[in-house]
Amino acid sequence: MLTKCMFSGSGGQGSALMAKLVCLAAIREGLKVVMTQTYGIEQRGGDSTAYVIVSDEPIGSPIVEKDATLAVALSKSIYDLCFEGSAPGGSLFYNSSLVEEPRQPDGFEQIGLPVSDMAMKVGSVRAANMVMLGAVLGRSGLLRLESVEEALKETMGAKKPALLEMNIKALHAGYEAGREG
């Protein structure tokens, strides 16, 4: 099993956190993992993409280049990059709260979820990344939900305990939406 992931959004949307949680959860599950990241010069608002490769065998190259098995577009500004970076047979998850006119996919599955709207229902639009991560897990089966939840507790629990419960709710809401779709 080799899965190439692309987590993209505008700065501050948490695409890097999604990637970090996937890495930590994959390690918990005994898998091999590598992560690289690109981002704009702006701390908040510039586009950011984190690339993660998860495998049960050694990973020869950390490059994800127009061959993402799983791509995530949290914002409208990064959607085209994710569309172009999706591999045939792969899946592109996009935030339909922000991407109102998606392109027609050719050779890959495209899943639109209103993750910003869903996040508002659990407490804050800032949890949209956790809703999306849950949906990716629910739809793809990449990792166990429990592994990601433990990684979230490890990452956020001590620093931001007040936000932890909301983010776990968001993760579960997304997971259920991913399983339904």
RAGI-V463492 format. One record per residue. RES is the residue in one letter. NEAR is the number of other C-alpha atoms within 12 Angstrom. Layout:
BEGIN
res:RES near:NEAR
res:RES near:NEAR
END
This chain:
BEGIN
res:M near:17
res:L near:27
res:T near:37
res:K near:40
res:C near:50
res:M near:52
res:F near:54
res:S near:48
res:G near:44
res:S near:34
res:G near:29
res:G near:27
res:Q near:37
res:G near:36
res:S near:42
res:A near:34
res:L near:36
res:M near:47
res:A near:41
res:K near:36
res:L near:39
res:V near:47
res:C near:36
res:L near:32
res:A near:32
res:A near:33
res:I near:24
res:R near:22
res:E near:23
res:G near:18
res:L near:25
res:K near:27
res:V near:34
res:V near:32
res:M near:31
res:T near:26
res:Q near:27
res:T near:24
res:Y near:25
res:G near:19
res:I near:12
res:E near:13
res:Q near:14
res:R near:15
res:G near:19
res:G near:22
res:D near:33
res:S near:38
res:T near:42
res:A near:40
res:Y near:41
res:V near:45
res:I near:41
res:V near:39
res:S near:27
res:D near:19
res:E near:16
res:P near:16
res:I near:21
res:G near:14
res:S near:19
res:P near:25
res:I near:24
res:V near:34
res:E near:24
res:K near:23
res:D near:30
res:A near:38
res:T near:38
res:L near:46
res:A near:52
res:V near:59
res:A near:52
res:L near:48
res:S near:41
res:K near:28
res:S near:25
res:I near:35
res:Y near:36
res:D near:27
res:L near:29
res:C near:44
res:F near:40
res:E near:29
res:G near:34
res:S near:36
res:A near:28
res:P near:21
res:G near:18
res:G near:33
res:S near:37
res:L near:48
res:F near:49
res:Y near:46
res:N near:45
res:S near:28
res:S near:24
res:L near:25
res:V near:27
res:E near:16
res:E near:14
res:P near:26
res:R near:22
res:Q near:15
res:P near:23
res:D near:17
res:G near:17
res:F near:25
res:E near:27
res:Q near:33
res:I near:34
res:G near:35
res:L near:40
res:P near:31
res:V near:43
res:S near:33
res:D near:25
res:M near:35
res:A near:33
res:M near:23
res:K near:21
res:V near:27
res:G near:24
res:S near:23
res:V near:28
res:R near:29
res:A near:38
res:A near:47
res:N near:52
res:M near:51
res:V near:47
res:M near:55
res:L near:57
res:G near:46
res:A near:42
res:V near:50
res:L near:39
res:G near:28
res:R near:30
res:S near:30
res:G near:21
res:L near:34
res:L near:35
res:R near:29
res:L near:36
res:E near:25
res:S near:27
res:V near:39
res:E near:35
res:E near:26
res:A near:31
res:L near:37
res:K near:26
res:E near:20
res:T near:24
res:M near:23
res:G near:19
res:A near:12
res:K near:12
res:K near:15
res:P near:16
res:A near:14
res:L near:23
res:L near:26
res:E near:22
res:M near:32
res:N near:43
res:I near:34
res:K near:30
res:A near:37
res:L near:42
res:H near:34
res:A near:38
res:G near:40
res:Y near:36
res:E near:24
res:A near:27
res:G near:28
res:R near:19
res:E near:17
res:G near:19
END
